[in-house]
Amino acid sequence: MRSPRSLVLASASPRRLELLRLLGLPITVRPAAVDEAPRPGEAPADLAARLARAKALAVKPPPDTPALVIGADTIVVLDGAILGKPRDRSDSARMVARLAGCTHEVITAFALRSLPEETLLSDLCTSRVSFAPMSPAEIDWYARSGEGDDKAGAYALQGLGSIFVTGIEGSYTNVIGLPLDRLYPHLKRYRLLPPGSRKRPAVP
């Protein structure tokens, strides 16, 4: 009898791990190190999709066990410009100041590598997030909190950053780092979640 398929997350992101744990699935974390620099003229969605695939492919397959490797990448885009992870608190404040009073896009691409079949498929989700206007004091306070230090766009929806968000169009979990609603049909196809048992996960 074939062994059940294991789930491998090719990311060190605690947010993605928390989201997947909401589904009640056992997960192995194997972070993938890839060069995340955009190529000249590369569109944000193309960058996210390329990096998601690269992360999924970079993971060493677990021995003797069928697996599904998830690679993902999240990009924050404002007026066509990519806002990556801030270099320091000053850079974090600069990014938050740009987001304040504006609506930006959050793009998450994920790639699923099936083993031992070595098939690869990918999907992509875009959400629109609106920020309230923020005073210089609020921008400085939020940047100094450190919450956005390691996050694209220098903010976290599931933390203090939520008090400045006035609206979300699209998937909430996509903004956190993984669109569970788009991922679910794929997990069902690979029999990691039983058909007919879909439940909306609790929001963290």
C-alpha positions in Angstrom: 0.0 0.0 0.0 1.3 3.4 -0.9 2.4 5.7 1.9 0.3 8.8 2.5 1.6 12.0 0.9 3.4 14.3 3.2 3.2 18.1 3.0 6.5 20.1 2.9 6.6 23.9 3.2 9.6 25.4 1.3 9.5 28.5 3.4 10.7 29.8 6.8 7.7 32.1 7.1 5.9 31.5 10.4 2.8 33.1 8.9 2.5 30.5 6.2 3.1 27.7 8.7 0.4 29.0 11.0 -2.1 29.2 8.1 -1.4 25.7 7.0 -1.7 24.4 10.5 -5.2 25.8 10.5 -6.0 23.0 8.1 -4.9 20.4 10.6 -2.3 18.9 8.4 1.1 17.6 9.5 3.8 19.7 7.9 7.6 19.5 7.5 9.4 22.9 7.1 12.3 22.9 4.7 13.2 26.5 3.8 14.5 27.0 0.3 17.3 29.6 -0.4 16.8 31.3 -3.7 17.9 34.6 -5.2 14.8 36.8 -5.0 16.2 39.7 -7.0 13.8 40.7 -9.9 15.0 40.4 -13.4 15.2 43.6 -15.6 11.7 44.5 -16.7 10.1 41.6 -14.8 6.4 42.2 -13.9 5.5 41.7 -10.2 3.2 38.8 -10.9 5.8 37.1 -13.0 8.4 37.6 -10.3 6.2 36.1 -7.6 5.4 33.1 -9.9 9.0 32.5 -10.8 10.2 32.6 -7.2 7.4 30.3 -6.0 8.4 27.7 -8.5 12.1 28.1 -7.7 11.5 27.6 -4.0 9.4 24.4 -4.6 12.1 23.0 -6.9 15.0 23.9 -4.6 13.8 21.5 -1.8 15.5 18.2 -1.5 12.9 15.4 -1.8 12.1 13.5 1.4 13.4 9.9 1.1 11.0 7.1 0.1 7.8 9.1 0.8 5.3 10.7 -1.6 5.2 14.4 -0.9 3.7 17.7 -2.0 6.1 20.6 -1.7 4.7 24.1 -1.4 6.7 27.0 -2.5 5.3 30.5 -2.2 6.2 34.2 -2.6 4.3 37.3 -1.6 4.8 40.7 -3.2 3.4 44.1 -2.3 2.8 46.4 -5.2 2.0 50.1 -5.1 1.4 52.0 -8.4 3.4 49.3 -10.2 6.4 49.5 -7.9 7.4 46.5 -5.7 7.8 47.2 -2.0 10.1 44.4 -0.7 11.2 43.8 2.9 12.6 46.9 4.6 16.4 47.2 5.1 15.9 48.9 8.5 13.4 50.8 10.6 14.0 54.0 8.5 13.2 52.1 5.3 10.1 50.6 7.1 8.8 54.0 7.9 9.4 55.1 4.3 7.3 52.2 3.0 4.5 52.7 5.4 4.4 56.4 4.5 3.9 55.4 0.9 1.1 53.0 1.7 -0.8 55.4 4.0 -4.0 56.7 2.5 -3.6 54.5 -0.6 -4.7 51.2 -2.0 -2.1 48.7 -2.9 -2.0 45.1 -4.3 -0.7 42.0 -2.5 0.3 39.2 -4.9 1.0 35.7 -3.7 2.0 33.0 -6.0 2.4 29.4 -4.9 3.8 26.3 -6.7 3.1 22.7 -5.9 5.7 20.1 -6.6 4.4 16.5 -6.5 6.9 13.8 -5.6 7.9 11.3 -6.8 5.9 12.2 -9.9 8.0 15.4 -10.3 5.0 17.4 -11.6 4.8 21.2 -11.0 1.8 23.4 -11.1 1.4 27.0 -9.9 -1.4 29.4 -9.1 -1.6 33.1 -8.2 -3.9 35.4 -6.2 -4.1 39.1 -6.0 -5.8 41.1 -3.2 -6.3 44.9 -2.8 -5.6 46.5 0.6 -6.6 50.0 1.5 -4.7 51.9 4.2 -6.1 54.9 6.2 -4.2 58.2 6.1 -1.5 58.1 8.8 0.2 60.9 10.7 4.0 61.1 10.9 3.7 60.1 14.5 1.7 57.0 13.7 4.1 56.0 10.9 7.0 56.4 13.2 5.3 54.4 16.0 4.4 51.6 13.7 7.9 51.4 12.1 9.5 51.4 15.6 7.2 48.5 16.7 9.4 46.2 14.5 6.4 44.3 13.3 7.2 45.0 9.6 10.9 44.3 9.8 10.9 41.0 7.8 7.7 41.5 5.8 7.0 42.7 2.3 5.6 46.2 2.4 6.8 46.6 6.0 3.5 45.7 7.7 1.5 42.8 9.0 -2.3 42.5 8.5 -2.6 40.1 11.4 -0.9 42.4 13.9 -0.8 46.1 14.8 -1.0 46.9 11.1 -4.6 45.9 11.1 -5.6 49.1 12.8 -4.6 51.1 9.7 -6.3 48.8 7.2 -9.7 50.2 6.0 -10.6 47.6 3.5 -9.6 44.4 1.7 -10.8 43.2 -1.7 -10.1 39.5 -2.2 -8.5 36.8 0.0 -7.6 37.8 3.5 -5.1 34.9 4.0 -3.5 35.9 0.7 -2.4 39.2 2.4 -0.9 37.2 5.3 1.1 35.0 2.9 -0.9 32.1 1.5 -4.4 32.1 -0.1 -6.0 29.1 1.5 -9.1 29.4 -0.6 -7.0 28.9 -3.8 -4.8 26.3 -2.2 -7.7 24.1 -1.0 -8.8 22.6 -4.3 -5.2 21.4 -5.0 -4.9 19.9 -1.5 -8.2 18.0 -2.1 -7.0 16.8 -5.5 -3.9 15.3 -3.8 -6.1 13.8 -1.1 -4.5 15.7 1.6 -7.9 17.0 2.6 -11.0 14.7 2.3 -13.6 15.7 -0.4 -16.7 17.3 1.0 -15.1 18.4 4.2 -14.3 22.0 3.3 -14.5 24.3 6.3 -13.6 27.9 6.4 -10.6 28.2 8.7 -10.7 30.5 11.7 -9.0 33.8 11.0 -5.8 34.2 13.1 
